[in-house]
Amino acid sequence: MFRVNLIVIALIFSPILFASTQSDAPPDNSQPYRPMPSTSAQRDQIIQLDSEVLDESREILIRRPARYNQSENSYHTIYVLDADWMFPVVADYLEYLSYWERIPPMLVVGIKNVDRNRDYIPKADPAFPNTGSGGQFVEFLKQELQPEINRRYRTTGRDIILGHSFGGVMALHSLFTEPSLFDAHIALGTSTWVADRVLFESAKAYFEQPTEDPQFVYMAVAEADGGQTVPAGEDMAQLFSEQAPASMEWSFTTIPETSHFTAVMPALHSAIEALFPSWNLQAELTGRLDQDNASAVDNWFSTQNRQLGWRFYPQSMELAVLANQLAAGGKPASARALLARLRSLYPMRPEVYAMSGYAETAAGDLEQAKAYAENAIRVGEQTGHYANRVQMYRNFVERVDALLAQSSETNQ
């Protein structure tokens, strides 16, 4: 297969590559590839669950992922406590991240309050009326809510619980008393001091006989969190440091320049970034590629899958850009191995095929570049991808055809 001058390729295709990797200008949504987050109201539902455990009816808010009705996919589920005020901001932010393919789309389940003192605090505290029935609320989650959600919706069985303040108490209490109930626990601004520090008692009991299943725990407090929240939170982190099992991935963060309420959003971002790590994946992979070695790419993916499991969500665009850099830098085998992985993981993302085509131009295989570009057009039309992007892929094919014709004339 003939080689193509990389300078010529860069001059011809750099506008296409630049346009496909930048997001400064709003896309043409005349043919939306993914439903915009503003359409989420059409996917919100409210269900009434009559609970025998709690002896009352509970209102549950549901946000189904975009394209839920257009696929047969199953989804991880995040259970949001204090849904009265937490559900909208959490559901919208997760929708934003999944729209831009930073995290997998998830089913969001919000539990509206009836009596949060009663439900979230597992031991009576005279300073807060009606506290002490947190154990009963865990039974509600286990026996009634989770089974009902799994019955109604397509779920993967990977569940996350998110709570703030007293909700954080419940998130940690569920870990210590029913560790198999959730795979990940996010506790923000947690009142670990409440009820004579009852969480410390249950934590110590849990650490004496912890589960061997992998657990993810994220804890955060605000720098200006009130009262005992910061020092008690630091004490809890110290307890984790001394006794948490090796199978548990946990972290404790102080969010700078925030208060109890203003810390929620930056802490949520930090928690999601820890749950689905995406920062600097390209640099981490590049560090393994001293030579042009496809097996190093495969080994890196295997390592990530082994260490993170369901939490490994490769960033397709960033890794595809890295593959193009590898191809242009004389490492075509590594580039092709990386793009093959991305095409396998994301077979319905036209950008991945387009980026495969760009990489093949750098590697000098124009026939293969054209084939990938044609696949990008096919998948783009099939999925309703942005019309201007599909047109770029058509322009790409035309330019490759011109180069092929030029090369054919030269070789005659």
GULUM-831252 format. One record per residue (C-alpha): residue number from 0; residue in three letters; x, y, z. Coordinates in pm, 1 decimal, padded with zeros to 6 digits. Layout:
BEGIN
NUM;ALA;X;Y;Z
...
This chain:
BEGIN
0;MET;00000.0;00000.0;00000.0
1;PHE;00143.3;00336.0;-00103.6
2;ARG;00230.5;00601.3;00151.0
3;VAL;00081.8;00950.5;00152.0
4;ASN;00286.7;01253.1;00243.5
5;LEU;00186.3;01343.9;00600.4
6;ILE;00220.1;01714.6;00533.2
7;VAL;-00031.0;01687.9;00249.2
8;ILE;-00265.4;01485.0;00469.4
9;ALA;-00239.2;01740.3;00750.0
10;LEU;-00316.9;02027.1;00516.4
11;ILE;-00613.4;01852.0;00358.0
12;PHE;-00771.0;01691.1;00661.9
13;SER;-00680.8;01911.4;00958.3
14;PRO;-00996.8;02127.2;00917.0
15;ILE;-01208.2;01812.2;00934.1
16;LEU;-01022.9;01678.4;01236.6
17;PHE;-01041.3;02012.9;01411.8
18;ALA;-01413.7;02044.9;01349.5
19;SER;-01480.9;01694.7;01474.7
20;THR;-01296.1;01736.7;01803.1
21;GLN;-01399.9;02085.6;01911.3
22;SER;-01722.9;02185.3;02083.9
23;ASP;-01692.6;02565.4;02101.0
24;ALA;-01969.8;02622.9;01846.2
25;PRO;-02314.6;02475.1;01905.4
26;PRO;-02380.8;02177.9;01677.5
27;ASP;-02647.2;02173.5;01411.2
28;ASN;-02931.5;01995.5;01586.4
29;SER;-03161.4;01970.7;01286.0
30;GLN;-03095.5;01597.4;01305.9
31;PRO;-03007.0;01538.6;01670.5
32;TYR;-02782.5;01242.0;01732.4
33;ARG;-02874.6;01233.2;02101.1
34;PRO;-03183.1;01389.3;02258.0
35;MET;-03078.7;01714.9;02418.3
36;PRO;-03103.4;01730.8;02799.3
37;SER;-03389.5;01980.9;02764.7
38;THR;-03611.2;01695.0;02649.8
39;SER;-03565.9;01513.5;02979.9
40;ALA;-03912.4;01606.7;03108.0
41;GLN;-04054.0;01361.0;02857.3
42;ARG;-03858.6;01086.9;03033.3
43;ASP;-03939.6;01181.4;03392.5
44;GLN;-04189.5;00969.2;03578.6
45;ILE;-04344.5;00963.3;03924.9
46;ILE;-04448.9;00638.2;04087.9
47;GLN;-04632.1;00582.4;04414.2
48;LEU;-04497.4;00292.4;04612.7
49;ASP;-04713.7;00162.9;04895.2
50;SER;-04464.3;00045.8;05154.2
51;GLU;-04554.1;-00222.3;05404.9
52;VAL;-04216.8;-00175.1;05574.6
53;LEU;-04275.6;00195.2;05636.9
54;ASP;-04656.6;00166.2;05653.3
55;GLU;-04704.6;00459.8;05416.4
56;SER;-04705.2;00556.0;05051.0
57;ARG;-04378.7;00695.0;04910.7
58;GLU;-04339.5;00913.5;04605.0
59;ILE;-04049.4;00810.7;04382.1
60;LEU;-03908.9;01027.8;04102.0
61;ILE;-03756.6;00859.7;03796.6
62;ARG;-03538.4;00999.9;03519.2
63;ARG;-03497.2;00749.9;03236.1
64;PRO;-03184.6;00784.9;03021.2
65;ALA;-03196.5;00944.6;02679.3
66;ARG;-03291.2;00693.4;02408.2
67;TYR;-03423.2;00455.9;02674.5
68;ASN;-03724.3;00370.6;02458.5
69;GLN;-03512.1;00339.4;02143.0
70;SER;-03284.9;00067.0;02279.7
71;GLU;-03289.3;-00251.6;02479.7
72;ASN;-02989.8;-00149.9;02691.4
73;SER;-02974.5;-00194.0;03067.2
74;TYR;-02852.3;00087.6;03289.1
75;HIS;-02674.6;00145.0;03618.3
76;THR;-02901.9;00306.2;03878.0
77;ILE;-02830.1;00593.5;04114.3
78;TYR;-03061.3;00636.3;04414.1
79;VAL;-03082.6;00999.6;04526.2
80;LEU;-03192.5;01082.3;04881.3
81;ASP;-03362.1;01413.0;04965.9
82;ALA;-03509.2;01403.2;04617.2
83;ASP;-03732.3;01702.6;04694.9
84;TRP;-03436.5;01928.8;04620.5
85;MET;-03151.9;01696.5;04515.1
86;PHE;-03319.9;01510.6;04228.8
87;PRO;-03338.6;01791.8;03969.4
88;VAL;-02979.5;01907.4;04002.9
89;VAL;-02834.4;01555.8;04017.9
90;ALA;-03042.4;01419.7;03731.2
91;ASP;-02965.5;01718.1;03508.6
92;TYR;-02593.2;01711.3;03580.3
93;LEU;-02562.7;01338.5;03515.8
94;GLU;-02764.5;01387.1;03198.3
95;TYR;-02523.3;01658.0;03087.0
96;LEU;-02221.9;01433.2;03144.7
97;SER;-02378.0;01136.2;02968.1
98;TYR;-02491.4;01354.4;02677.9
99;TRP;-02128.5;01446.5;02615.5
100;GLU;-02028.7;01081.7;02672.3
101;ARG;-01820.5;01144.9;02984.2
102;ILE;-02009.5;00882.2;03185.5
103;PRO;-02252.2;00604.2;03095.1
104;PRO;-02618.9;00702.0;03084.9
105;MET;-02788.6;00605.5;03410.3
106;LEU;-03133.4;00558.6;03556.6
107;VAL;-03185.8;00818.5;03829.6
108;VAL;-03421.6;00729.5;04115.4
109;GLY;-03515.7;01002.2;04361.9
110;ILE;-03680.5;00926.9;04696.8
111;LYS;-03894.6;01213.8;04822.1
112;ASN;-03906.8;01274.9;05195.2
113;VAL;-04182.3;01208.2;05441.8
114;ASP;-03978.4;01239.4;05762.7
115;ARG;-03605.0;01257.5;05692.8
116;ASN;-03510.5;01260.1;06063.6
117;ARG;-03693.0;00932.4;06110.0
118;ASP;-03567.4;00772.9;05789.1
119;TYR;-03202.2;00872.4;05777.7
120;ILE;-03080.3;00857.2;06138.7
121;PRO;-03043.3;00502.2;06275.9
122;LYS;-03036.2;00599.2;06644.7
123;ALA;-03248.3;00844.7;06844.0
124;ASP;-03090.2;01185.0;06898.4
125;PRO;-03273.7;01412.7;07146.6
126;ALA;-03167.2;01718.9;06945.5
127;PHE;-03360.9;01600.1;06641.4
128;PRO;-03722.3;01486.4;06690.4
129;ASN;-03837.8;01147.2;06569.3
130;THR;-03491.1;01014.5;06480.7
131;GLY;-03397.0;00649.5;06514.6
132;SER;-03566.1;00445.7;06239.3
133;GLY;-03286.1;00444.6;05981.5
134;GLY;-03264.6;00067.1;05993.6
135;GLN;-03626.3;00044.2;05883.6
136;PHE;-03553.2;00271.2;05588.6
137;VAL;-03270.1;00040.6;05477.9
138;GLU;-03519.4;-00246.2;05482.0
139;PHE;-03751.9;-00038.3;05264.7
140;LEU;-03470.5;00009.9;05014.4
141;LYS;-03377.5;-00356.6;05020.1
142;GLN;-03714.4;-00529.0;05030.6
143;GLU;-03937.1;-00291.1;04835.7
144;LEU;-03779.0;-00006.7;04640.3
145;GLN;-03488.5;-00183.4;04469.9
146;PRO;-03698.3;-00484.4;04364.6
147;GLU;-03969.0;-00253.4;04228.7
148;ILE;-03718.8;-00046.9;04028.0
149;ASN;-03556.3;-00361.6;03889.6
150;ARG;-03899.0;-00495.3;03795.7
151;ARG;-04013.4;-00180.1;03617.0
152;TYR;-03690.4;-00079.9;03441.2
153;ARG;-03393.6;-00236.4;03261.5
154;THR;-03117.4;-00223.6;03519.8
155;THR;-02768.6;-00375.9;03532.4
156;GLY;-02774.9;-00453.4;03903.4
157;ARG;-02502.5;-00191.7;03963.0
158;ASP;-02650.4;00053.1;04212.9
159;ILE;-02522.4;00379.7;04361.0
160;ILE;-02660.9;00569.1;04659.9
161;LEU;-02611.6;00943.9;04697.4
162;GLY;-02689.8;01140.9;05009.1
163;HIS;-02609.8;01482.8;05153.8
164;SER;-02604.7;01583.5;05521.4
165;PHE;-02845.8;01344.9;05698.7
166;GLY;-02876.3;01172.8;05360.8
167;GLY;-02502.5;01108.5;05380.8
168;VAL;-02561.5;00940.9;05716.5
169;MET;-02801.9;00700.8;05547.8
170;ALA;-02559.9;00638.1;05258.6
171;LEU;-02289.5;00529.6;05502.8
172;HIS;-02531.1;00344.7;05731.7
173;SER;-02646.6;00131.7;05437.3
174;LEU;-02282.6;00047.0;05364.6
175;PHE;-02209.1;-00058.7;05719.9
176;THR;-02527.4;-00260.8;05773.1
177;GLU;-02617.5;-00389.6;05422.6
178;PRO;-02294.0;-00365.3;05222.6
179;SER;-02425.1;-00566.7;04927.9
180;LEU;-02718.8;-00332.3;04875.1
181;PHE;-02517.1;-00076.3;04676.5
182;ASP;-02194.5;-00095.3;04479.5
183;ALA;-02104.1;00269.4;04537.8
184;HIS;-02177.8;00506.0;04824.1
185;ILE;-02150.4;00885.2;04788.8
186;ALA;-02184.7;01073.4;05117.9
187;LEU;-02155.3;01453.7;05101.9
188;GLY;-02141.0;01683.6;05403.7
189;THR;-02226.6;01385.9;05620.9
190;SER;-02333.8;01452.0;05980.9
191;THR;-02117.3;01172.4;06119.3
192;TRP;-02144.7;01332.5;06462.7
193;VAL;-02521.2;01282.6;06491.3
194;ALA;-02677.6;01047.3;06750.2
195;ASP;-02364.9;01015.1;06964.7
196;ARG;-02156.4;00927.9;06654.9
197;VAL;-02356.1;00612.3;06592.3
198;LEU;-02195.7;00574.4;06249.7
199;PHE;-01859.9;00510.7;06415.6
200;GLU;-02009.9;00217.9;06606.4
201;SER;-02156.4;00062.0;06292.6
202;ALA;-01837.8;00131.7;06095.9
203;LYS;-01621.5;-00050.6;06349.3
204;ALA;-01861.2;-00345.5;06352.3
205;TYR;-01854.2;-00356.3;05972.5
206;PHE;-01476.4;-00339.0;05951.8
207;GLU;-01448.0;-00636.2;06186.9
208;GLN;-01621.3;-00855.6;05925.9
209;PRO;-01616.8;-00664.3;05595.3
210;THR;-01736.8;-00806.0;05267.7
211;GLU;-01473.9;-00899.8;05012.9
212;ASP;-01679.7;-00750.4;04731.8
213;PRO;-01529.2;-00435.4;04578.7
214;GLN;-01683.8;-00127.2;04733.4
215;PHE;-01657.7;00236.5;04628.0
216;VAL;-01699.3;00505.1;04894.2
217;TYR;-01666.4;00878.8;04836.3
218;MET;-01691.5;01117.6;05133.0
219;ALA;-01659.7;01495.3;05123.6
220;VAL;-01716.3;01790.7;05353.7
221;ALA;-01712.3;02162.9;05287.4
222;GLU;-01423.7;02371.0;05416.3
223;ALA;-01676.3;02585.4;05606.0
224;ASP;-01915.8;02303.1;05697.7
225;GLY;-02082.5;02394.5;06022.4
226;GLY;-02038.8;02259.2;06372.2
227;GLN;-01872.0;01921.3;06412.6
228;THR;-01911.1;01808.2;06051.2
229;VAL;-01550.2;01870.0;05943.7
230;PRO;-01367.7;01729.0;06249.3
231;ALA;-01604.9;01431.4;06276.1
232;GLY;-01566.3;01370.5;05902.7
233;GLU;-01189.8;01371.8;05941.4
234;ASP;-01224.2;01122.3;06227.2
235;MET;-01429.9;00896.1;06001.5
236;ALA;-01164.2;00921.6;05730.5
237;GLN;-00900.9;00824.4;05986.0
238;LEU;-01106.7;00520.8;06082.2
239;PHE;-01128.8;00420.4;05715.0
240;SER;-00755.3;00471.3;05680.4
241;GLU;-00686.7;00235.9;05969.8
242;GLN;-00948.3;-00033.9;05911.9
243;ALA;-01098.3;-00028.5;05561.5
244;PRO;-01036.0;-00354.9;05370.1
245;ALA;-00812.5;-00365.0;05064.5
246;SER;-01115.8;-00445.9;04848.6
247;MET;-01264.0;-00102.4;04923.8
248;GLU;-01176.8;00206.1;04720.6
249;TRP;-01251.6;00505.4;04935.9
250;SER;-01164.4;00873.0;04952.0
251;PHE;-01230.3;01171.5;05173.0
252;THR;-01212.8;01525.1;05036.4
253;THR;-01251.3;01872.8;05179.7
254;ILE;-01404.0;02102.6;04918.6
255;PRO;-01224.9;02438.9;04951.1
256;GLU;-01402.5;02772.6;04981.7
257;THR;-01748.3;02619.4;05020.3
258;SER;-02017.1;02586.7;05285.0
259;HIS;-02250.1;02299.2;05368.8
260;PHE;-02475.1;02371.4;05070.4
261;THR;-02244.1;02531.5;04815.4
262;ALA;-02017.8;02226.4;04829.8
263;VAL;-02280.9;01991.8;04687.5
264;MET;-02215.0;02050.3;04317.4
265;PRO;-01832.5;02052.2;04324.0
266;ALA;-01840.9;01749.6;04553.4
267;LEU;-02080.3;01570.5;04319.1
268;HIS;-01847.0;01640.0;04026.9
269;SER;-01550.0;01511.5;04225.2
270;ALA;-01741.9;01199.4;04324.9
271;ILE;-01848.0;01118.7;03968.8
272;GLU;-01493.4;01175.4;03842.9
273;ALA;-01368.7;00928.2;04104.1
274;LEU;-01643.7;00678.3;04024.0
275;PHE;-01583.4;00686.7;03647.2
276;PRO;-01219.9;00798.8;03616.7
277;SER;-01154.6;00984.2;03293.1
278;TRP;-00890.8;01243.6;03368.4
279;ASN;-00555.0;01189.0;03197.1
280;LEU;-00635.1;00846.8;03052.1
281;GLN;-00444.9;00941.3;02736.3
282;ALA;-00125.9;01020.8;02927.9
283;GLU;-00157.7;00699.7;03126.1
284;LEU;-00188.7;00493.2;02808.8
285;THR;00084.4;00686.5;02628.3
286;GLY;00322.5;00599.9;02908.9
287;ARG;00294.3;00235.6;02808.6
288;LEU;00368.1;00298.0;02442.2
289;ASP;00741.6;00355.5;02425.3
290;GLN;00737.9;00144.3;02110.1
291;ASP;00477.6;00074.3;01843.4
292;ASN;00316.2;-00214.2;02025.3
293;ALA;-00047.2;-00315.1;01983.1
294;SER;-00028.2;-00560.0;02272.4
295;ALA;00048.2;-00272.1;02510.0
296;VAL;-00286.3;-00116.8;02416.4
297;ASP;-00469.0;-00444.0;02480.3
298;ASN;-00287.0;-00489.0;02812.5
299;TRP;-00386.0;-00138.6;02920.6
300;PHE;-00753.9;-00205.1;02850.4
301;SER;-00731.4;-00537.8;03035.9
302;THR;-00574.4;-00366.3;03335.7
303;GLN;-00842.4;-00097.1;03344.1
304;ASN;-01118.0;-00355.6;03319.5
305;ARG;-00964.1;-00562.5;03596.2
306;GLN;-00913.7;-00266.1;03829.6
307;LEU;-01233.9;-00071.7;03760.9
308;GLY;-01477.8;-00327.9;03621.6
309;TRP;-01816.2;-00165.7;03550.5
310;ARG;-01668.0;00174.5;03634.3
311;PHE;-01433.2;00177.4;03333.5
312;TYR;-01583.7;00407.1;03072.8
313;PRO;-01322.0;00491.6;02807.8
314;GLN;-01343.5;00844.9;02671.3
315;SER;-01392.1;00775.3;02301.4
316;MET;-01303.7;01115.1;02156.8
317;GLU;-00991.5;01175.4;02365.1
318;LEU;-00860.0;00825.3;02297.4
319;ALA;-00942.6;00855.3;01927.7
320;VAL;-00743.2;01179.4;01912.0
321;LEU;-00456.1;00998.3;02082.6
322;ALA;-00478.8;00724.8;01818.7
323;ASN;-00445.2;00986.5;01545.4
324;GLN;-00140.4;01129.8;01718.0
325;LEU;00009.4;00781.3;01736.5
326;ALA;-00056.0;00720.6;01367.9
327;ALA;00098.3;01052.9;01271.1
328;GLY;00393.1;00980.7;01500.0
329;GLY;00484.8;00656.5;01327.4
330;LYS;00301.5;00412.6;01556.2
331;PRO;00029.9;00273.2;01327.8
332;ALA;-00002.0;-00062.9;01505.2
333;SER;-00076.1;00106.0;01838.9
334;ALA;-00316.3;00347.5;01670.8
335;ARG;-00505.8;00068.4;01496.6
336;ALA;-00527.3;-00141.3;01814.1
337;LEU;-00666.1;00153.1;02008.6
338;LEU;-00923.3;00240.8;01743.7
339;ALA;-01026.0;-00123.7;01708.4
340;ARG;-01105.3;-00123.7;02080.2
341;LEU;-01310.5;00194.0;02047.8
342;ARG;-01506.1;00061.0;01750.0
343;SER;-01582.2;-00254.6;01945.8
344;LEU;-01697.3;-00057.6;02251.9
345;TYR;-01891.2;00208.0;02062.3
346;PRO;-02014.0;00054.8;01735.3
347;MET;-02282.4;00321.2;01689.7
348;ARG;-02064.4;00630.8;01728.6
349;PRO;-01988.4;00770.2;01382.5
350;GLU;-01704.2;00986.2;01516.2
351;VAL;-01506.1;00674.0;01605.1
352;TYR;-01521.9;00552.8;01244.5
353;ALA;-01432.7;00898.4;01115.1
354;MET;-01133.8;00918.3;01346.8
355;SER;-01030.3;00572.2;01230.0
356;GLY;-01035.2;00709.5;00877.3
357;TYR;-00822.3;01009.2;00974.9
358;ALA;-00569.3;00777.5;01140.5
359;GLU;-00547.0;00563.4;00828.6
360;THR;-00467.1;00871.3;00620.3
361;ALA;-00173.3;00936.6;00848.5
362;ALA;-00071.4;00570.7;00827.9
363;GLY;-00093.5;00586.4;00448.4
364;ASP;-00377.7;00343.5;00380.8
365;LEU;-00627.3;00555.1;00187.9
366;GLU;-00845.8;00262.6;00083.1
367;GLN;-00903.2;00173.5;00446.5
368;ALA;-00950.3;00540.8;00532.7
369;LYS;-01228.4;00563.9;00276.3
370;ALA;-01395.0;00248.9;00410.9
371;TYR;-01402.1;00389.5;00763.6
372;ALA;-01535.9;00723.9;00640.1
373;GLU;-01814.5;00545.6;00456.1
374;ASN;-01896.7;00359.6;00778.2
375;ALA;-01910.7;00693.8;00959.9
376;ILE;-02166.3;00815.3;00703.9
377;ARG;-02368.7;00492.9;00730.4
378;VAL;-02380.4;00496.7;01112.2
379;GLY;-02439.5;00871.5;01116.0
380;GLU;-02742.3;00839.8;00890.1
381;GLN;-02869.2;00540.4;01085.3
382;THR;-02848.3;00717.7;01422.4
383;GLY;-02963.0;01063.2;01311.2
384;HIS;-02620.8;01216.0;01371.7
385;TYR;-02573.1;01589.1;01326.7
386;ALA;-02623.4;01671.4;00960.1
387;ASN;-02317.3;01895.3;00939.2
388;ARG;-02097.5;01617.2;01079.6
389;VAL;-02228.9;01365.7;00825.7
390;GLN;-02155.4;01616.2;00550.8
391;MET;-01798.9;01645.7;00679.6
392;TYR;-01761.4;01270.2;00643.6
393;ARG;-01888.8;01291.6;00284.5
394;ASN;-01635.7;01565.8;00214.6
395;PHE;-01372.2;01339.9;00366.2
396;VAL;-01459.5;01061.7;00121.5
397;GLU;-01442.8;01302.6;-00172.2
398;ARG;-01097.5;01420.7;-00072.3
399;VAL;-00971.2;01067.1;-00024.7
400;ASP;-01108.1;00977.7;-00367.2
401;ALA;-00917.9;01272.7;-00512.8
402;LEU;-00596.1;01156.1;-00348.1
403;LEU;-00651.2;00801.8;-00470.6
404;ALA;-00705.7;00925.6;-00824.5
405;GLN;-00397.7;01143.1;-00804.1
406;SER;-00188.8;00853.5;-00678.5
407;SER;-00321.0;00626.4;-00951.1
408;GLU;-00220.3;00878.0;-01218.6
409;THR;00124.5;00915.4;-01064.7
410;ASN;00182.0;00539.9;-01063.2
411;GLN;00079.0;00490.8;-01427.2
